[in-house]
Amino acid sequence: MEVLDAEGESVGSHSQPFVWHPWLYHYGRNWQVPGEGEYTLKVNIKAPEFPRHDEKNGERYADDVDVEFEGVQIKTGQK
């Protein structure tokens, strides 16, 4: 994942590790951003190197995915 500030400058990029939780699988990592404001989050998810489940259902995750979330308001508790 990469985080961009309101001017489009990179704040940083990190791997988001897959986290197992008894109630929910999710990706997690703590981030530090320069301050409150509007950010763009760019996420790249690589397809697994092996099919998941079986041949038919495993095709659901066959391709890499790139997604951008623009205009994400982040509040840090510090101004």
C-alpha angles and dihedrals in degrees: 000000000000126000120209126192125228090276092053094253117142114253090185146299129233141165112260105219120218108247125203114214125176091241103028141018111222146148118255145182134140114242133198117213127184093248147308117318148087119321140176118227117206114195127189118187117190119217113247117259090235132045115262120229103347139332095279100040094036090068089072089081099035098116136056115252129216119190134172124202108197127193096023109168111217122193116195101180087245125087 
